[in-house]
């Protein structure tokens, strides 16, 4: 029996790499007089096949061909468990392999024919680690050491320019050529060691993922095999970067040193590099069919907005949507599974470590190592394509379009116009335009442009977009379409909006006039020396970045209207008397204009029995679907089994308890519930399923204008509760003790919400209240309005240095309103049942609590406190409006 061909004149191969493609040829010969029947007595570590391409295994018994000879092929197991790997003698790679072998009997089964055996080795594919922007082998050295300890064979190399006189050599394409050479060299090394090999695995960090994707892109264009089985991308800006916080911009500028000078321009999201790399993303042509892809995204536990000196100005409790450098929407790729890990920042660079001291660097974090190992040892699912596209849905008058910044403006002659692109620029003169952002057949967001507006879409993905408003105004609206709800890793849709003109040639130096980040909301942005923001629904985190004044940041709730003065800070602004965005021209069926709580904008909501009846089935189905998502997740615990629930008490008390280690190891469980082996994965699962259920309620609430107020408030209650689970999971998941607490409290709280959702779905909407009960509830609603009244309308400006005091006083008024609404809730919770009205009051209480949630832990300068104060006042106006409407509609 002969085993395999010789490599380059060397000995026959006695090993094979479990890369999903490589096979080992076995030539069998019984001699001219030997038995023609062969029995496979033993086959360890793989299966036998009749050819290298056969998928069906060879039969247990087979016959030799003419001359008593035949050829079979040994295909190794696709994945090798740790406990079956043993060290390989010698100093070269691979260092770990699984003993394997095949024994044949020449003769009939059960007979005494001659035995022939061969011993083989099967090893895991070599793992190449590709560093990112301005990195080196040092960047992933500890990552490599950890994976070596997990019995992988890792390989490191430098992917940067070594010739300071060669500008083009510092681009991404030359580094992709280096990667191609490295892949070929590693494969040649394995063949010289006697192993059949076809493919390797790649794990790439940051820009290293772009280097790896460019290598695969070049391979596909030239019709050559990719030599890659898996590509796992860690925090890769797959759609580029636009403006980043100044501390990161300074970091990049200081680290260039010629290594990646040309690549620094290519990283800009509007660069032609991404147009070629992501071409065909809508229909999957950007992916190779025989490569398994995965994206891992880190999410910071805080959302600091950073000034030039690096001091924190933003709300420390606001949710993060990036890792400090790469935004989640840029990392996600259509048709690739995305995994989100909380409490991680982009890299171990000391500058970022100082900014995010409570987080772990993504390229050094043990949870990332565990997830990478998990992905390397099993098939990575490929989700369905979302079909991302920009569509000019409607245009009238003078509307112009261009695909890139270096092409002339073209007038729009007809619509709808599908751009088949993730980027474009739009301009209106005496015209109007409505732009849709689609994910498959569903529209997840819209942008409305009035006359005299100009806007750049820097990047648009399945659920996120980065946009720059150059002049005029624009309305941004997002919704949860059916496609988004069915994707567990889609996340919530939203916009990152910059104000200013982003220049591709100098993106690292570009500082916008303002930056606004939202999730699932509707808001108006106006460009100019003093940008404006009007929040019509949801909430928006805003950063004022004046060229010479003090920077400020704040989060604004629905009903807020502010201006971002050139001197810094925020100032309240009146709502326009005739909002242009209410024009029916800007309405689309896929994402209708959401009902708003802003005074003077919302028409009175009907409260007739007919209006409730139109929504009865929808409310019931929505509650059933959201409760089903929670119940089927397997992540719920018995109600009341935890000592506290997320949202009970002040958030800072929960955080302090976790930080001080005062949370019991198994609070209240009494041994009845066993913690899962991977607490981080369990908490991440709770965050994910809570976000999915939250999207179900948001989609229902936002899809029509005639939803009666009590029903809308009930849906808002569940949204707010689920947001609490998501927020606390992302903020406090730091160590095993905190994770255990979050898993237990979150599981118990989600079980309570699951019960309440089912209850809300089957309760009647209109239950007449007895006279005394109605008077009591009405009185408590009036008291809540009275608590807020001093802070609504014209308020004398606070002297400099006293804005913090004014904000905390307003927050105390909010707490008083919460107590009044709690008494109204208590009155409605008794017998006889009050129907869905109980959850309407719960919804108002949750909104008021959320508005003042950060009052006790926030910190900042005077401009920050002034912005926070105005944001709180805006939220009060919306709550007051709905309190008055609810009181008027009591049955």
C-alpha positions in Angstrom: 0.0 0.0 0.0 1.3 3.4 -1.0 0.3 6.5 1.0 -0.1 9.9 -0.9 2.2 11.6 -3.4 5.7 12.9 -2.7 6.1 16.7 -2.1 8.9 18.3 -4.1 10.8 15.0 -4.3 10.5 14.4 -0.6 8.9 11.5 1.3 5.2 10.6 1.0 2.8 12.7 3.0 1.8 11.1 6.3 -0.4 13.9 7.6 -3.3 16.0 6.4 -4.7 19.4 7.6 -8.4 19.4 8.6 -9.2 22.5 6.5 -12.3 21.2 4.8 -10.6 20.7 1.4 -7.4 18.7 1.8 -7.5 14.9 1.4 -4.8 12.3 1.6 -4.5 9.8 -1.3 -4.0 6.1 -0.4 -3.0 3.8 -3.2 -3.9 0.1 -2.5 -2.5 -2.9 -4.2 -3.1 -6.6 -3.5 -0.7 -7.9 -6.1 -1.6 -10.0 -9.1 -2.6 -13.0 -7.0 -4.1 -11.3 -4.0 -7.7 -11.0 -2.9 -9.8 -8.4 -4.9 -12.1 -7.8 -1.8 -11.1 -5.1 0.7 -12.7 -4.6 4.2 -12.1 -1.4 6.1 -11.3 -2.7 9.6 -10.5 0.6 11.2 -10.6 4.3 10.2 -9.7 6.8 12.9 -9.8 10.6 12.6 -11.7 10.8 9.3 -13.6 9.0 6.5 -12.7 7.3 3.3 -14.0 8.4 -0.1 -13.7 7.1 -3.7 -12.4 10.4 -5.0 -11.1 13.7 -3.6 -14.4 15.3 -4.4 -16.9 12.7 -3.3 -19.0 13.7 -0.4 -20.4 10.3 0.3 -18.1 8.0 2.3 -16.8 4.8 0.8 -18.6 1.6 1.6 -17.3 -0.6 4.4 -16.4 -3.3 1.9 -15.2 -2.6 -1.7 -13.4 -4.3 -4.6 -10.1 -3.5 -6.1 -9.8 -2.6 -9.8 -8.1 -4.3 -12.6 -4.6 -5.4 -11.7 -5.6 -5.6 -8.0 -5.1 -1.9 -7.5 -7.3 1.1 -6.5 -7.0 4.5 -5.0 -9.1 5.9 -2.0 -8.9 9.2 -0.3 -8.8 9.9 3.4 -10.7 13.0 4.4 -10.1 14.2 8.0 -12.7 15.3 10.5 -13.7 18.9 9.9 -13.0 19.9 13.5 -10.6 18.5 16.1 -11.4 18.6 19.8 -8.7 19.7 22.3 -8.6 16.4 24.1 -7.6 14.4 21.0 -4.6 16.6 20.1 -1.1 15.5 21.2 2.3 17.3 20.9 4.2 16.6 17.7 7.9 15.8 18.1 10.3 18.3 16.6 10.4 22.1 16.5 8.5 23.0 13.4 4.8 23.4 12.7 2.4 21.9 13.4 3.0 21.5 17.1 -0.3 19.7 17.8 -1.9 16.8 15.9 -4.4 14.1 16.3 -3.2 10.5 15.8 -5.3 8.9 13.1 -5.0 5.8 10.9 -6.6 3.3 8.6 -6.5 -0.6 8.6 -7.5 -2.6 5.6 -8.1 -6.4 5.4 -7.5 -7.9 2.0 -10.2 -10.6 1.9 -13.8 -11.1 2.8 -15.3 -9.7 6.0 -14.7 -11.9 9.0 -12.0 -13.8 7.1 -8.3 -14.2 7.8 -6.9 -12.1 4.9 -3.8 -10.0 5.1 -3.9 -6.7 7.1 -2.4 -3.5 5.9 -2.3 -0.4 8.2 -1.1 3.2 7.9 -0.7 5.7 10.7 -1.5 9.3 10.0 -1.6 12.7 11.7 -4.4 15.2 11.4 -3.9 18.8 12.5 -5.9 22.0 12.7 -5.4 24.6 9.9 -2.6 27.1 10.5 -4.0 30.3 11.9 -2.7 33.6 10.5 -3.2 36.7 12.6 -3.3 40.0 10.7 -2.8 43.2 12.7 -4.4 46.5 11.9 -3.6 50.2 11.3 -0.1 51.2 12.4 0.2 47.8 14.2 2.9 45.1 14.1 3.4 41.5 15.3 3.4 43.0 18.9 -0.2 44.1 18.5 -1.5 40.5 18.5 1.4 38.8 20.3 -0.7 38.0 23.5 -3.6 37.0 21.3 -1.3 34.5 19.5 0.1 33.2 22.8 -3.4 32.5 24.1 -4.5 30.7 21.0 -1.3 28.7 21.0 -2.2 27.6 24.5 -5.6 26.5 23.1 -3.7 24.1 20.7 -3.8 26.2 17.6 -0.7 26.9 15.5 -0.6 30.7 14.9 1.6 32.7 12.6 2.4 36.5 12.8 3.9 38.8 10.3 4.2 42.6 9.8 1.9 44.2 7.3 3.2 47.7 6.8 5.5 49.8 4.6 9.2 49.7 5.3 10.2 52.2 2.6 9.4 55.7 3.6 9.9 56.9 0.0 7.2 54.5 -1.4 3.9 56.2 -0.6 1.9 53.6 -2.5 3.6 50.8 -0.5 1.8 52.0 2.6 -1.6 51.3 1.1 -3.9 48.4 1.8 -3.3 46.6 -1.6 0.5 46.1 -1.1 -0.2 44.7 2.4 -2.8 42.3 0.8 0.0 41.1 -1.5 2.2 40.5 1.5 -0.6 38.4 3.1 -0.9 36.4 -0.1 2.8 35.6 0.1 2.6 34.7 3.7 -0.3 32.3 3.1 1.6 30.6 0.3 4.8 30.4 2.5 2.9 28.8 5.4 1.2 26.2 3.1 4.6 25.4 1.6 6.1 25.0 5.1 3.3 22.4 6.0 3.9 20.5 2.7 7.6 20.3 3.4 6.8 18.8 6.8 4.7 16.1 5.0 1.2 17.4 5.4 -1.4 17.8 2.7 -2.9 21.3 3.0 -5.2 23.4 0.9 -6.5 26.2 3.2 -5.7 28.3 6.3 -7.7 30.3 8.8 -7.4 34.1 9.2 -8.2 36.2 12.3 -7.8 39.9 11.5 -8.0 42.9 13.7 -9.2 46.4 12.6 -7.6 47.3 9.2 -6.2 43.8 9.1 -9.6 42.7 8.1 -9.5 45.0 5.1 -6.1 43.6 4.1 -7.6 40.1 4.3 -10.7 41.0 2.4 -8.6 42.8 -0.3 -6.6 39.6 -0.6 -9.7 37.5 -1.1 -11.1 40.1 -3.5 -8.0 39.9 -5.7 -8.1 36.1 -5.6 -11.7 36.1 -6.7 -11.1 38.5 -9.6 -8.3 36.3 -10.9 -10.2 33.1 -10.6 -7.7 31.5 -8.2 -8.5 29.4 -5.1 -8.7 31.5 -2.0 -6.6 29.2 0.3 -8.8 30.5 3.2 -11.3 28.4 5.1 -12.4 31.1 7.7 -12.0 34.8 8.1 -12.9 36.1 11.6 -12.9 39.9 11.7 -12.3 41.7 15.0 -13.5 45.4 15.0 -13.0 45.8 11.2 -14.3 49.0 9.7 -15.8 47.2 6.7 -17.5 50.4 5.5 -14.7 52.8 6.5 -14.6 55.5 9.1 -15.6 59.1 9.0 -15.0 61.6 11.8 -13.8 60.0 15.0 -13.4 61.6 18.4 -10.4 64.0 18.6 -8.4 61.8 20.9 -8.5 59.0 18.4 -7.7 61.4 15.5 -4.7 62.6 17.4 -3.7 59.0 18.1 -3.9 58.1 14.5 -1.9 61.2 13.4 0.8 60.5 15.9 1.2 56.8 14.9 1.4 57.2 11.1 5.2 57.4 10.7 4.8 56.4 7.0 3.8 52.8 7.8 0.2 53.2 6.7 0.2 56.7 5.3 -1.6 55.9 2.1 -3.9 53.5 3.9 -5.0 56.3 6.3 -6.7 58.0 3.3 -8.2 54.7 2.1 -9.9 54.2 5.5 -12.2 57.1 4.8 -15.7 55.7 4.2 -16.1 57.7 0.9 -12.9 56.4 -0.6 -13.0 54.5 -3.9 -11.3 51.5 -2.1 -14.6 50.7 -0.3 -16.6 51.1 -3.5 -14.6 48.3 -5.1 -14.3 46.2 -2.0 -18.0 46.2 -1.2 -19.3 46.1 -4.7 -22.1 43.6 -4.9 -22.8 43.7 -1.2 -26.6 43.8 -1.9 -26.6 40.5 -3.7 -23.6 38.7 -2.0 -20.9 39.2 -4.6 -18.6 40.7 -2.0 -18.3 37.3 -0.3 -16.5 34.2 -1.5 -18.9 31.2 -1.4 -16.3 28.8 0.0 -15.1 31.0 2.9 -16.8 31.2 6.2 -17.0 34.8 7.6 -17.7 36.2 11.0 -17.6 39.8 12.5 -17.0 40.5 16.2 -17.9 44.0 17.4 -16.9 45.5 20.7 -19.3 47.9 22.4 -18.0 50.3 25.0 -19.8 50.4 28.3 -19.8 54.2 28.3 -20.3 56.8 25.7 -17.8 59.6 26.5 -17.7 62.5 24.0 -14.2 63.7 24.1 -12.6 67.1 23.7 -9.1 67.9 22.4 -7.5 67.3 25.8 -9.4 64.0 26.2 -11.5 64.9 29.1 -15.0 63.4 29.3 -17.9 65.6 28.4 -20.6 63.2 27.5 -23.3 61.3 29.5 -21.5 58.4 31.1 -24.7 56.3 31.2 -25.6 56.7 27.5 -25.3 53.5 25.5 -22.3 53.0 23.2 -22.6 51.8 19.6 -18.9 51.5 18.9 -15.6 50.4 20.4 -14.1 53.9 20.5 -12.9 53.7 16.9 -15.1 51.5 14.8 -18.8 52.0 14.7 -21.0 48.9 14.8 -22.8 49.7 11.6 -19.5 50.1 9.7 -18.3 46.7 11.0 -21.4 44.8 9.9 -21.4 43.1 6.5 -24.4 42.0 4.6 -24.6 38.2 4.7 -22.1 37.8 7.6 -23.1 36.9 11.2 -22.2 39.6 13.6 -21.4 39.0 17.3 -21.6 41.9 19.8 -19.5 41.8 22.9 -20.0 44.5 25.6 -17.4 46.4 27.7 -14.7 46.3 25.0 -12.7 49.0 23.3 -10.8 48.9 20.1 -7.1 48.2 21.0 -4.7 48.2 23.9 -3.1 51.5 22.8 -2.4 53.4 26.0 -4.3 56.5 24.9 -7.6 54.5 24.6 -6.9 52.6 27.8 -6.9 56.0 29.6 -10.2 57.0 28.1 -11.9 53.7 28.8 -10.4 52.5 32.0 -13.3 50.2 33.0 -13.3 48.3 29.6 -11.0 45.7 28.1 -9.1 46.0 24.9 -10.8 43.9 22.2 -7.5 42.4 21.0 -6.5 41.2 24.5 -9.9 40.3 26.1 -10.5 36.6 27.2 -14.2 36.7 26.0 -13.0 37.5 22.5 -10.5 34.6 22.7 -13.2 32.2 23.7 -15.5 33.4 21.0 -12.8 33.1 18.3 -12.0 29.6 19.4 -15.8 28.8 19.3 -16.0 30.1 15.7 -12.9 28.2 14.6 -14.1 24.8 15.9 -17.6 24.8 14.3 -19.3 25.9 11.1 -20.2 29.6 11.1 -23.7 30.2 9.8 -24.2 32.6 6.9 -27.4 34.6 7.4 -29.6 35.6 4.5 -28.7 38.7 2.6 -30.4 41.9 3.6 -30.0 43.6 0.2 -29.0 47.0 1.4 -29.8 49.8 -1.0 -30.3 53.6 -1.2 -33.4 54.6 -3.1 -34.5 58.0 -4.2 -38.2 57.3 -3.5 -39.7 60.6 -4.5 -38.5 63.9 -6.0 -40.2 67.0 -7.2 -38.7 70.2 -8.6 -34.9 70.7 -8.9 -33.2 67.8 -7.2 -29.6 66.8 -8.0 -27.6 63.6 -7.4 -24.0 62.4 -7.7 -22.4 59.1 -6.8 -19.0 60.4 -5.7 -17.5 63.7 -4.6 -15.4 64.0 -7.8 -18.2 63.7 -10.3 -20.5 66.4 -11.6 -24.0 66.9 -10.2 -26.7 65.3 -12.3 -30.4 66.4 -12.3 -32.9 63.7 -11.3 -35.2 63.1 -14.2 -37.4 60.3 -12.8 -38.1 58.4 -9.7 -38.1 56.0 -7.9 -34.4 55.6 -8.5 -32.6 52.6 -7.0 -28.9 53.6 -6.6 -27.5 50.1 -6.0 -25.0 51.8 -3.7 -24.3 52.5 0.0 -23.2 56.1 -0.6 -24.3 59.1 -2.6 -24.8 62.9 -2.3 -28.1 64.8 -2.8 -28.9 68.4 -3.3 -32.2 70.3 -3.6 -32.6 73.8 -5.1 -36.3 74.6 -5.5 -37.2 70.9 -5.0 -37.9 68.3 -2.4 -36.8 64.7 -2.1 -37.5 61.6 0.0 -34.7 59.0 0.3 -35.3 55.5 1.5 -32.7 53.2 3.1 -33.7 49.6 2.4 -32.7 46.3 3.8 -34.0 43.7 1.4 -37.7 44.5 0.7 -38.1 46.5 3.9 -37.4 50.2 4.4 -35.6 50.7 7.7 -35.1 54.4 7.5 -35.9 57.6 5.5 -34.3 61.0 4.9 -36.6 63.9 3.9 -35.0 67.0 2.2 -36.8 70.3 1.8 -35.7 73.0 -0.7 -32.1 74.4 -0.4 -30.6 71.3 1.3 -27.4 69.3 0.7 -26.5 66.0 2.2 -23.8 63.3 1.9 -24.6 59.7 2.7 -21.1 58.5 3.7 -22.2 54.9 4.5 -25.5 53.0 4.7 -25.7 49.4 6.0 -28.6 47.0 6.7 -29.5 48.9 9.9 -27.2 51.9 10.3 -26.1 54.9 8.3 -23.6 57.7 8.6 -24.7 61.0 7.0 -23.3 64.5 6.8 -25.7 67.5 6.5 -23.8 70.2 4.5 -26.5 72.8 4.4 -30.2 73.3 5.0 -32.4 70.9 7.0 -33.2 67.2 6.9 -35.5 64.8 8.8 -34.2 61.4 9.7 -36.5 58.6 10.7 -35.9 55.0 11.5 -38.2 52.0 12.1 -38.0 48.3 12.8 -39.0 46.6 9.6 -39.9 42.9 9.5 -36.5 42.0 8.1 -34.7 43.6 11.0 -36.9 41.9 13.6 -36.0 38.4 12.2 -32.3 39.0 12.4 -31.0 38.3 15.9 -27.8 40.2 15.3 -29.2 43.1 13.4 -29.3 45.5 16.3 -31.5 48.6 16.1 -31.5 50.9 13.2 -30.3 54.5 13.4 -28.2 57.3 12.1 -25.0 59.0 12.9 -25.4 62.6 11.6 -22.5 65.0 11.2 -23.0 68.7 10.4 -20.4 70.2 8.1 -18.6 69.3 4.9 -16.5 66.1 5.2 -13.5 66.2 2.9 -12.0 62.9 1.8 -8.5 64.2 1.4 -8.2 65.2 5.0 -10.7 63.1 6.9 -8.4 62.6 9.9 -8.3 66.4 10.4 -12.0 66.9 9.7 -14.0 68.1 12.8 -17.7 68.5 12.2 -19.7 71.4 13.6 -22.0 69.0 15.4 -22.5 65.2 15.8 -25.8 63.5 16.6 -26.4 59.8 17.2 -29.8 58.1 17.5 -31.5 54.8 17.6 -35.0 54.1 16.3 -36.3 57.7 16.3 -37.3 60.7 14.2 -35.5 64.0 14.4 -34.8 67.2 12.4 -31.2 68.5 11.9 -30.4 72.0 10.5 -26.9 72.9 9.3 -25.3 76.3 9.7 -23.1 78.3 12.1 -25.5 77.3 14.9 -27.0 73.9 14.0 -30.5 73.0 15.2 -32.0 69.8 16.5 -35.7 68.9 17.0 -36.5 65.5 18.4 -39.9 64.4 17.2 -39.8 60.9 18.7 -37.3 58.7 20.6 -34.1 60.3 21.8 -30.9 61.7 20.3 -27.4 62.1 21.8 -26.0 65.4 20.6 -22.5 66.9 20.7 -21.9 70.6 20.1 -18.4 71.1 18.6 -18.0 74.9 18.2 -14.7 75.9 16.5 -13.7 78.2 19.3 -16.1 77.6 22.2 -16.5 74.9 24.8 -17.7 71.6 23.6 -20.8 70.1 25.2 -22.9 66.9 25.0 -26.4 65.9 26.1 -29.1 63.5 25.4 -32.5 64.9 24.2 -35.9 63.2 24.5 -38.9 63.6 22.3 -40.4 67.1 22.3 -37.0 68.8 22.5 -36.1 71.7 20.3 -32.6 73.1 20.7 -30.0 75.2 19.0 -26.3 74.5 19.2 -24.7 78.0 19.6 -21.4 78.9 18.2 -20.3 79.9 21.8 -20.9 76.3 23.0 -23.6 74.5 25.0 -27.3 74.2 24.1 -30.2 76.6 24.1 -33.9 76.0 23.9 -35.6 76.9 20.6 -39.2 77.3 19.6 -41.0 74.7 17.5 -41.9 76.0 14.0 -45.6 76.9 13.7 -45.9 75.1 10.3 -43.4 72.2 10.2 -42.5 71.4 6.6 -42.0 67.7 7.5 -45.7 67.3 8.1 -46.3 67.6 4.3 -47.9 64.3 3.0 -45.1 64.3 0.3 -42.7 63.0 2.9 -44.9 60.1 4.1 -44.2 56.6 3.0 -46.1 53.5 3.8 -43.0 51.5 4.8 -41.9 53.9 7.5 -44.8 56.3 8.3 -44.2 59.4 10.4 -44.3 58.4 14.0 -46.6 60.0 16.5 -44.8 62.6 18.6 -45.3 64.0 22.0 -44.1 67.4 21.1 -46.6 70.1 22.0 -48.2 71.8 19.1 -47.2 69.1 16.6 -49.3 66.1 17.6 -53.0 66.2 16.6 -55.5 64.9 19.2 -55.5 61.2 19.2 -58.9 59.6 18.8 -60.1 57.6 21.8 -63.4 56.2 20.4 -64.2 52.5 20.7 -63.8 52.2 17.0 -60.2 53.5 17.2 -59.3 51.0 19.9 -61.0 48.2 17.9 -58.9 48.8 14.8 -55.8 48.1 16.9 -57.0 45.2 19.1 -55.7 42.4 17.1 -52.4 44.1 16.4 -51.8 44.8 20.1 -52.6 41.2 21.0 -50.3 39.8 18.3 -47.5 42.2 19.2 -47.6 41.1 22.8 -47.7 37.5 21.9 -44.7 37.8 19.6 -42.6 39.7 22.1 -43.5 37.3 24.9 -42.7 34.4 22.7 -39.3 35.7 21.9 -38.5 36.0 25.6 -40.1 32.6 26.6 -38.4 30.7 23.7 -34.9 32.1 24.5 -34.3 29.8 27.4 -32.8 32.7 29.3 -35.6 33.4 31.8 -35.6 32.6 35.5 -38.4 32.1 37.9 -40.0 35.4 39.0 -38.7 36.8 42.3 -35.7 34.5 42.4 -33.3 37.5 42.3 -32.8 40.0 45.1 -33.3 42.9 42.8 -34.4 43.6 39.2 -32.8 45.9 36.7 -34.3 49.3 37.1 -35.3 48.9 40.8 -33.7 51.6 42.8 -31.3 54.1 41.4 -28.9 52.8 38.6 -25.9 54.2 40.5 -26.8 52.1 43.5 -26.8 48.9 41.4 -23.5 50.0 39.9 -22.0 50.7 43.3 -23.1 47.4 44.6 -21.5 45.5 41.7 -18.3 47.6 41.9 -17.9 47.0 45.6 -18.6 43.3 45.4 -21.7 43.4 47.7 -23.9 41.4 45.4 -24.4 37.8 46.7 -23.0 35.0 44.6 -26.4 33.4 44.2 -28.9 35.9 45.4 -32.1 34.3 46.4 -31.7 31.2 44.2 -31.2 28.7 47.0 -29.5 26.3 44.6 -32.6 25.9 42.4 -31.0 27.6 39.4 -27.5 26.7 38.2 -25.4 29.4 36.5 -24.6 28.7 32.8 -21.0 27.8 32.1 -20.5 31.0 30.0 -22.1 33.8 31.9 -20.9 36.4 29.4 -22.7 34.6 26.6 -25.8 34.2 28.7 -25.9 37.9 29.6 -25.3 38.8 25.9 -28.2 36.5 25.0 -30.5 38.3 27.4 -29.4 41.7 25.9 -30.0 40.4 22.4 -33.5 38.9 23.1 -34.5 42.0 25.1 -33.4 44.2 22.1 -35.5 42.0 19.7 -38.6 42.2 21.9 -38.0 46.0 22.2 -38.0 46.2 18.4 -41.3 44.4 18.2 -43.0 46.9 20.4 -41.3 49.9 18.7 -42.4 48.6 15.3 -46.0 48.4 16.4 -46.0 51.8 18.1 -44.4 53.7 15.1 -46.3 52.3 12.2 -49.4 54.5 12.2 -50.6 57.9 13.5 -54.0 56.8 14.9 -52.8 54.6 17.7 -54.8 55.7 20.8 -52.6 57.3 23.5 -53.2 54.7 26.3 -52.1 51.9 23.9 -49.1 53.9 22.8 -48.0 54.5 26.4 -48.4 50.9 27.2 -46.1 49.9 24.4 -43.6 52.6 25.6 -43.7 51.0 29.0 -42.4 47.7 27.6 -39.9 49.4 25.4 -38.5 51.3 28.5 -38.3 48.1 30.6 -36.5 46.2 27.9 -34.2 49.1 27.3 -33.2 48.9 31.0 -32.2 45.3 30.6 -30.1 46.1 27.5 -28.5 49.2 29.1 -27.5 47.6 32.4 -26.2 44.5 30.7 -23.9 46.6 28.5 -22.8 49.0 31.3 -22.1 46.7 34.2 -20.9 43.4 32.6 -17.4 43.7 33.9 -16.4 40.5 35.8 -17.9 37.1 36.7 -19.6 38.4 39.9 -21.3 41.2 38.0 -22.2 38.9 35.2 -23.8 36.4 37.6 -25.9 39.2 39.2 -27.0 40.5 35.7 -27.9 37.0 34.6 -30.0 36.3 37.6 -31.7 39.7 37.9 -32.2 40.0 34.2 -33.7 36.5 33.9 -36.1 37.2 36.7 -37.1 40.6 35.4 -37.6 39.3 31.8 -39.8 36.6 33.2 -41.9 39.3 34.9 -42.1 41.3 31.7 -43.1 38.2 29.8 -46.1 37.7 32.1 -47.0 41.4 31.9 -46.9 41.3 28.1 -49.3 38.4 27.9 -51.5 40.2 30.4 -51.4 43.5 28.4 -52.3 41.6 25.2 -55.5 40.1 26.6 -56.7 43.0 28.8 -59.6 45.2 27.5 -58.7 48.7 26.5 -61.7 50.6 27.8 -62.9 49.7 31.3 -65.1 52.4 32.9 -63.7 53.6 36.3 -65.9 54.1 39.3 -66.5 57.7 40.2 -64.2 57.8 43.3 -61.5 55.8 41.6 -61.6 58.0 38.5 -61.3 61.1 40.7 -58.3 59.6 42.6 -56.4 58.7 39.4 -57.3 62.1 37.8 -56.0 63.8 41.0 -52.7 62.0 40.9 -52.2 62.8 37.2 -52.9 66.5 38.0 -50.4 66.4 40.9 -47.7 64.9 38.6 -48.4 67.8 36.1 -48.1 70.3 38.9 -44.7 68.9 39.9 -43.4 69.5 36.4 -45.2 72.8 35.7 -42.5 75.1 37.1 -40.0 73.7 34.7 -42.1 74.0 31.5 -42.3 77.1 29.4 -40.2 80.2 30.2 -37.7 79.6 32.9 -35.3 82.4 34.1 -31.7 81.6 33.0 -29.5 80.3 35.8 -26.4 82.3 36.6 -23.1 80.8 35.4 -21.9 78.0 37.6 -25.4 77.1 38.9 -26.7 75.0 36.0 -25.9 71.8 37.9 -28.1 72.9 40.8 -31.0 73.8 38.4 -30.7 70.5 36.7 -30.7 68.5 40.0 -33.8 70.5 41.2 -35.6 69.7 38.0 -34.6 66.0 38.4 -36.1 66.1 41.9 -39.3 67.4 40.4 -39.2 64.4 38.0 -38.9 62.1 41.0 -41.9 63.8 42.6 -43.8 63.2 39.4 -42.8 59.5 39.4 -44.1 59.2 43.0 -47.4 60.8 42.0 -47.8 58.4 39.0 -46.9 55.5 41.3 -49.9 56.4 43.5 -52.1 56.5 40.3 -50.7 53.1 39.3 -51.5 51.7 42.7 -55.1 53.0 42.4 -55.5 51.3 39.1 -53.8 48.1 40.1 -56.6 47.2 42.6 -59.8 45.4 42.0 -61.8 45.6 39.8 -59.3 45.5 36.9 -58.7 48.8 35.1 -57.6 47.2 31.8 -54.8 48.6 29.7 -55.0 52.0 31.4 -52.7 50.7 34.2 -49.9 50.1 31.7 -50.5 53.6 30.2 -49.6 55.1 33.6 -46.7 52.7 33.9 -45.5 54.0 30.5 -45.5 57.6 31.6 -43.8 56.8 34.8 -41.1 54.9 33.0 -40.5 57.8 30.6 -40.2 60.3 33.4 -37.8 58.1 35.3 -35.7 57.6 32.2 -35.5 61.4 31.7 -33.9 61.9 35.1 -32.1 58.6 35.4 -28.6 60.0 35.1 -29.0 63.0 37.4 -27.3 61.4 40.4 -24.1 60.1 38.6 -23.6 62.6 35.8 -20.6 64.9 35.8 -19.4 67.7 33.5 -18.8 71.4 33.2 -21.3 74.2 33.2 -22.1 73.8 29.5 -22.9 70.1 30.1 -25.2 70.9 32.9 -27.0 73.6 30.9 -27.5 71.2 28.0 -28.8 68.5 30.4 -31.2 70.9 32.0 -32.7 71.9 28.6 -33.0 68.3 27.6 -34.8 67.5 30.8 -37.2 70.4 30.3 -37.9 69.2 26.8 -38.8 65.7 28.2 -41.1 67.4 30.8 -43.0 69.1 28.0 -43.7 65.8 26.3 -44.8 64.1 29.5 -47.0 67.0 30.5 -48.7 66.9 27.1 -49.5 63.2 27.4 -50.6 63.5 31.0 -53.2 66.1 30.0 -54.3 63.9 27.1 -54.6 60.8 29.3 -56.5 62.7 32.0 -59.0 63.9 29.4 -59.5 60.4 28.0 -60.1 58.5 31.3 -63.1 56.2 30.7 
